[in-house]
Amino acid sequence: KYVTIDPARVDAHQDARRRLEELGANLRKRGFRVFEAGDTNFNNMQLDGMISCWGKSGPGTHHKRTIDSVFAFEEADTEPQDIDSLSDHDRVVAEY
């Protein structure tokens, strides 16, 4: 759910999310093993067809928000780790 007073920002985020979903699906169809990672700025964001390394929720990488993630078309082999960093976001490590 989007909580903002800036409709243009919501539109831009939804467009970027759609493009990531399409890129991942197209690369997978071509036989690539696909991983998408980054700061989504959206707590517990999901990408169609892909699985977040956190599952449905995690301990949080930005205070209690899980906005940094690794997505794949397969589940991670291990539980993801959040590692302290000098940034205001923790690092995320997931093994596949």
Secondary structure, DSSP 8 states (H G I E B T S, - for coil): ----S-HHHHHHHHHHHHHHHHHHHHHHHTT---EEEEE-SSTT---TT-EETTTT--S-SBTTB--EEEEESS--SS--EEE--SSSS-EEE---
